[in-house]
Amino acid sequence: MTTRSQRIFGEVIAAFLVAVLAFVHLPAHVSAQPYAVYLDVAADNPHGESAGGFSTSMTTDRDELGAALDVVRAAGVAPERYGTLARQYWLVVGAQNAGIDLDEWEPARGLEANLETVDKVYVNYLRLYNSHDGFWWTGMAGMAGMSFAAGFWDLDEVGGVLSVPGVHEVGTGVGDALGGVPWELAAGMPRDVRLLATAGPTLTRPDVDWYLHRLLIMQRNIFMDMVPMHEAYLAGGLPAVRELAAGGAYDEYALEAWRGLDEGSPDGRSEALLRMASREQNQIIADQWDATAAGRGDVGRVLTYITTVGGSPDIPGASTQGGFRPLSVRADVNGRPTVLHTPLPAFNWADREPRWEYIEQDLVPAFRSLVRDRPAEAPGYLDVGFRPRAEQNRILARLPVFAGQMTTGWAIGPG
């Protein structure tokens, strides 16, 4: 028998064993079916744009998925053939533990229909953090989520009544501030600032709804990628994560993060935190941020910059984006070098390089310092009610201070 024939024969036997074992090992409460249907399934929803799991044709019933997984493992099927099944199972476990119905979680339904789920995502990150002392990334994601969730609520209310203090007022305020500076300095402003001043006051409800939809997709995408491996590790340690990786879900970079976390040392966990943050921002949603910033004409740039201006991560010691890299513009005015200092950030959160620089150089070190160097303080930030804490981060709640910063934090001096 040739090598090719042997391989084909082996695959036929494996498929036969899967079908047979489906009946031998199947719990009585799960309907009998040939489990070959769970093999070689393509993930048609890999980025979380639709309801359901990674495969929209595959069940989201935890017992059925678990039984199928037991059968294919017992049959000795290679992990790459049941990769989607494994990811789907651990995603369902994570969603169930978070109190989320995957079949109802559909970004296209809009913010109002998904608002409860938005909160549950971040509450679940904090739950995971408190379930294992090495889950630093989930703690950072939960704390950062307090400001991101507040941003969701702000955008929804601003989008509903565009005359309230919010998007229009920020754009108008920046435009008024620019109107008071020499034209040489105003001309040197980055495109995002000029768009905020000119296009910001013209945004419509459909514009905001479109942006909210984009944010909801990214939130779901991160959950779908990060939560399964955390749940797998909790249940089965490194072997369970390695199984997911062997099925194609995670690369060597992610596996190295889990090895460091599993090692248990502060250095290992610090490296795991950084690697998971990098995976989240530079692999999972990088393309989605690019598409969002480039979308809907100038709207994508305006709204991504507005949320950069208003962002205030609820992590002690972390800077606002404007505080991390404030925008200054230099030009010759009347023959003299002149500089304009502003309270605005000198970058847009949607742009890959500056976003990662901010996370790597500011956000991650601030959170790492809290959990590694001041562990006694951490529960005061991580064991708190999510909703009340997030409410404090709302731009609408911070509006007097925020508006003052946007309109009075401008200064011209010798350059």
N, C-alpha and C positions, 0 to 999 in steps of 0.2 A: 504494500500500500504506500503510495507516495506521501510526502509530507503534507501537501495540500489536501489530499484525501483524508489523511489522519485528522487534520485540523477541522475539516467539514464534518467528519464523523463525530469528533469530540463535541462540536457545537450542537449537533443534532441530539446527542446523548444528554448534554447539559439541559437543553430545552425540554427534553422528555422528562428528565428528573425534576425540573422545576414544576412541570404540570402534575406529575405524580405526587410530589411532596406537598403540593398545594392541598391535596385531599388528606394526606397523612397527618400533616401538622396543623391544619386549619382549625382554629377554635370554632366551637359549635355556633357561636353567635354571629360569625362572619360567613357570608354566602360563599359557597365554593365556586372557584373560577380558576382557569389555568393562569398561573402567574407569569407566563411568558409575555403577557401583555404589558408587564412592568419593565421589560428589558428593552434597551436601546431606544428609550423614549426621548425625543428632542424636547428641550425646554423652549416653549413658544412664548413664555412670559418672563424672560430672564432678568429684566430690568424693572419689574413691578408696575408696569403701566396699566395692567388690567386686574380685575378681581381674580381670586383663586391663588394657586401656587405657581411654581416654576412651570409646570405643565397644566394648562387650563383644561385638558381632557382627562387628567388624572384626578382621582378622588382626593378630598381633603379630610377624609375620615381617618382619625388617628389609629383606631384598632385595625382597620383594613390595611393601612399602609404598614403598620408594625408587623402584622402577620405576613404580608408579602415580603418584607425585608428579612424576616426570619427564614422564610422558605428559600429565597435566592442565596442567602449566606450558606444555609445548610447544603444547598446543591453545589456549592463551590464555584458559583458564577463569579467571573472577574468583576471587581468594583466598577470599572469603567462602563460596564454594560448596565448597571443599575444605579448609576450616579444620580440621575434625576429623581429616582425613587427615594434614595437616601436623603437628598436635599429636601425633597417634599416632606418626608417624614419629620425631620428635625425642625423644619419651618412650622409645620402644623403643631408640633410639641410647643415651640416657642410662642406661637400665636395663642394657643389654648392657655398657656401659663400667663399670658398677658391679658387674657380676657377679650381677645380680638377675633372676630369672625372674618376669616380670609375671603369668604365668598361675598361678604358685604363691603369689604374694604376695596373700594374702586375710586381712584383719584378723579375720574371723569365725572363723578357725581357732585363734585364741588366741596368747598370747605364746610358748609353747614352740615352736610350729611356725614362728613368725616371728622368733625371737630372732636367728638368724644374719643375717636381712635387716635387722633393726633396726641392727645394727652396720654393715652394708654401706652403709646410707644415710648415716651420718655419716662413715665412711671416705671415701665418694665425695665428700662436700662438701669434705673436706680435699684430696682429689685434684684437684678442680676449682680450688680456691684455688691450688694449686701449679702449675696449668697456665697461669695467666694472672695477671699482677701486678695486675690491676684487679678481680679477683673477691673483693672484701672480704667481701661478704655470705656467700659459701659458707665462707670461713674462720671467720667468727663463728658460723655455723650448726654447723660441725664442732666447734668448741671448746665451744659451749654444749651440743652433743650428748653430750659426755663426761659431763656431769652428768645429762642427761635419760636417756641409756641406762642409767646407774647406777640411776636411779630406776625404770626398767622392771625391772631385775634385783631391786632391793629389794622392789618391790611383788609380784613373782612369788613370791619366797621367803617374804615375810610372809604373802601370801595362802595359801601352801601350809601353813604351820605358824603359825597365829595366836597361838600361845603364845610364839614367839620374840620378842626385843625388836624392836619395830616399831610397827605401827599401834595395837594395844591399849595398849602401854606409853606411847606419846606421849599418847594420850587420857587415860589414867589419871594420868600425870604432871602434865598440865595441870589436870586435875580436882583433884588433891591440892594443887597450888599455889593454885588458886582458893579451896580450902577454908580456907586460912590467911590470907585477906585480909578486911577488913571487908566486910560485906554490901553497903554502899553502893557500894563500888568494884566488887565482883563483879557487882552488878546492872547496872553501866554497861558491862560487856564486850560487844563486838559479838556478833552471833548466831553467827558462824562459830566463835568461841572457845568459846561455850557448847555448841554442837553437838559440837565436838571433844571436850569433856570428858564430855558425856553420851552421845552416839551413837558416838563413836570406839571405845570398848571393846566395842561390840556388833556391829561389822562382821563380815560372813561372807565365805567364799570366793566365792560368787556375786557379792557386792558388788564385790570387788576385780577379779574377772574382767570384770565389766561395765565398770569404769573402764579397765582395760587395753585392752579392745576400743575404747573411745572414743579413747584415746591413739594406738593403732595406726592408726586411721582418719585422725586429724589428721596424723600423721607421713607417711602415704602421700599425703594431699592436698597437703601442702607440696612433697613431692618431685615430684609430677605437675605442679604449677604452675611451680615454679622451675627444675627441671633442664632441661626442653626448651628454654627460652630461652637458658640458658647453653651448651648443646650447639650450638644453632643459631648463636649468636654465634661460638663457637670455629671453626665450619666455614665460616660465610658472612658474618661481621661484621654490621653494622647492617642491611643489606638483608634478611638472613635473619630477624632479629627483627621487622623491619617487615612481612614477609610474614605472620608469625604474628599480629601485631597486626591486619593487614588482614583476616585470617580470623576475627577476633573473640576471639582468645585473651587479648589484653592491651590495656589502655587507654592513654590519653595519659600518665597519671601514670607508668606503668611504662616507656613509651617514653622519657620524659624522663630516667629513671634510666639507661637505656642510652646516651643521648646524652652524659650526663655521664661515664659510665664510658669511653666511646669517646674522649672528649676527652683523657683521660689525665692531667689535672691533679689534684693532691691535693684541691682543692675539688670538682671534678667527681666524683671517686671517693667522696668523703665524702658528697656528696648522693646518689649512687647507693646507697651502703650504707644510708642512712637511708630512702630511698624503698622499697628492697626489703624492709627490715625492716618497714616500715609495711604494704606489700602483704601480706606473710606474715601478720602479726598482725591487721590491721584489715580485710582483704578476704578472704583465703583461708580462715582458720579461725575468724574472729570468731563466726560463727553456731554453729559446732560447739562452741566453748567455752561459749557461752550455753546450748546444749542440754545439755551435760555438767553444768554447774553446777546446772541446774534438774532434772536427771534422777534417777530412782529415789528419790523422796521426799527425805529429808535426806542421803542417801548422796553425791550429787553435790557438795553444799557441803562435807561433811566431807572427802572425798578430795581435792578440789581445794585445800582449805586445808592439808591435811597435806602435799601436795607443795609448796605455797608455803612452809610452815614449814621443810621439809627441803631446799629448793632451794639450791644453791651453785654458781653458774656458774664454770667453770674458765677464767676470763679474768682476767689480772692487772689489778688495780686495780678490778675490778667488785665491788660490794657484794652480800651476800646480800639476800634480800628483806626480812628483818627488820632488817638493817643499813641498808638504804636508807630504810625508813619504819617505825621501831619503834613498837609500840603502847603508848600511854600513856593512862590513864583518870583522869579527875578527878571528885571528888565531895566534898561536905561530910561529914566524919566527926566526930561529936561537936561540931558547930558550927564546925569548922576546915576550910578548904580543903586537900584532900589529893590527892596524885597517886600513882598506881601505875605504875611503869615495868616493862615486861615485855620478854623477848627475842623475843616473837612479832611477826610482820609485821602492820601495821595495814591490810592489804588482802589480797584473795584474787586470785591470779594469773589466775583464770578471768574476772575482771571487766575489761571493756574499758579503761576510762579509766586505772585505776591500773597495769594491765599495760603499757599503752603509755607512761605516764609513766616507769615503771621502765626500759623498754627505751630510750626516747629520751634520758632524762636520765642514765642510769648505764651500761647495757650497751653501747650504741653508742659513747658517748664513750670508754669504757675500751678497747674493741677498736680504735677509730680511732686512739687515742693509741699503741697498740702498733705497728700496721702503718704508720702515717704518720710518727710522731715518733721511734719507736725500731725501725726496720726491722731492725737488726742482731740485736735480741733475738727477733724474731718466729719465726725457724726453731726456736728452742728450745721453743716452744709448739706450733707448727703442723707440724713435721716429726717428730713422735714417734709411737710405737706407740699406736694408739687404745685397745685393750683394757686394757693396763696402766694408762694414765692414767685411764681411766674407772673402773677398779676402786678407785682412790684416792678417788673421789667418792661411793662408796656410803655410804648412811646406816649400814648395818650395820657397815661398816669404821670409820666415824667415830662410832659409837654412844657410846663413853664421853664424848667431848667434846660430842657433840650432846645427850645426855641431861643432862649437867651444865648446859649452857646453858638447857635447857628447865625445869630444876627449881631452879636457883640464881640465874638472872638476873632475879629479881624484887626490886623495891625500892620501899618506900613512904616518902614524904617530904612535906614541906610543899608545898602546891599553889599 
